[in-house]
């Protein structure tokens, strides 16, 4: 009689435990153990428990291949989440770990493999090869591609989050917190709206302070005090929620007829616009992508959109400052060029219009399209084409946690025809989809790699560009980590080329996910370890650092509504001298729109209570010591970066901590 000692670990989240019957069978090269009911005195499989049992076999099983877990109902259905199973064979041989990290729902049966990562060519057992095929077939039946809307990346076939399998759903605590926090924010701000509506008037910029009650942040309050200042406008171009928009300008666009005389007062006496253009100190924000986007209608009232151009100058003393703004793409008598020397309210309103365009671009393009929708393609392809034992599945799985559910919720609650964007945002409705389609047409794989992005925009010499500095540090750490992992499991470029599961994965990404993108620049085959490493680094960087850079600060920069208004209720001004405070207040979001803007940006931008920081892995998919050492090396590098960023920010009134590794979540969960 052969006796195997096993442990079974139950999940730690709420409702992970079960009182149903759990059976185990060990499957080896020479046969199977007895089907064993796991039942110790007292309660088994409680939340967070690691229970120990013995399983017997009449004859040696040989090398263990699989652990079969079965759940059967006892009185009432009670789902169970299994983290892992360990098995100690007779004779005290090496302890084997079988990662699971799956829900067993109903009368369920799952078979899990020992944790050593293996590509298809490394498997020789017919039983294990069949297990790989069965797993992928089941996943491909579960996770199907669908076109939610034409002209954007394809997504998982799920009308709502309820259509997703439990394994990719929020756990109960996450779901409760997500729904409670949104209701809390909307309720508090509804009370503010009620108090203001039946209280004092709403006719001055200072009145926006009255919707600052409990929902606050140090940066939001700093923003409230400094938002009118030109240097602060420039700072946000570098380190705000959309730090990828600014480009070096070597020649003025033909549709932006700024003259040297117009901007001379913004420059030192001994220089000129032409000299600064040659010196590389002139930069441009061009929102041409906004031109012609249909504006929303909210409660029967039309909203308005502009497509501004903004010229900025890296001043030797004042830093990056705006020096000229044109609110439409076509110059005319009705489209003046606004300057800092204009009447103060005119210059202020012009900057508000730029920031309004910024809200649309960062929310729909930089945030939604370039992080959420891009990563969903990787997520679906990974689930469809890579079995759980594949090293690339193990590497990516922690960075895809909760992404499918948050994207489904986004499609149904945020950008749907009756979602929050339709209620308060000027591009809500048809506009946001047309905007996303325009960006998707010009989306390139190269632009998702930060070193090329900064180079192509010509912004390497800009000082105080903390986003750039921190993003490059994280990119290099991530790329180095995944390169080490790829080298561990692929000895040569030929190993990459001859991995059929990996090649099916890249085909799914390029041919099913990123459809209709002939100029995207990503091949449908992987030819080398370096190509694979870069692609994996793009996926992990986008799902962690890039998402944190655009998402985590949105309450900070948008809570003070005049700084980044979600909509505009009057058209762009055509007469600088006719601008009054009454016009500005009538243009900016009303009380209700402002309250919803505050609520939704707080809800989406706040730190998540169950956040798993970059480099931390609550689910240990890798079990080999060498892989674990590489993960620890990655963590140590992130710790160095953490300390370096904290040192850079020491003593600064306005700190840039959005890319602090401890504040960067390991996946897109919000």
Secondary structure, 3 states (H helix, E strand, C coil): CEEEEEEEEECCCCCCCCCCEEEEEEEECCEECCCEECCCCCCCCCCCCEEEEEEEECCCCCCEEEEEEEEECCCCCCCEEEEEEEEECCCCCCEEEEEEEEEECCCEEEEEECCCCCCHHHCCCHHHHHHHHHHHHHHHHHCCEECCCCCCCCEECCCCHHHCCHHHCCCHHHHHHHHHHHHHHHHHHHHHHHHHHCCCCCCCHHHHHHHCCCCCCHHHHHHHHHCCCHHHHHHHHHHCCCCCCCEECCCCCCCCCCCHHHHHHHCCCCCCHHHHHHHCCEEEEECHHHCCCCCCEECCEECECCCCEEEEEEECCCEEEEEEEECCCCCECCECEECCCCCHHHHHHHHHHHHHHHHHHHHHHHHHHHHHHHHHHHHHHHHHHCCCCCHHHHHHHHHHCCHHHHHHHHHHHHCCCCCHHHHHCCCCCHHHHHHHHHHHHHCCCHHHCHHHHHHHHCCCCCCCCHHHHHHHHHHHHHHHHHHHHHHHHCCCHHHHHCCHHHHHHHHHHHHHHCCCCCCCCCCCCCCCHHHHHHHHHHHHHHHHHHHHHHHCCHHHHHCCHHHCCCCECCCCCCCHHHCCHHHHHHHCCCHHHHHHHHHHHHHHHCCCCCCCECCCCCCCCCCCHHHHHHHHHHHHHHHHHHHHHHHHHCCCCCCCCCCCHHHCECCCCC
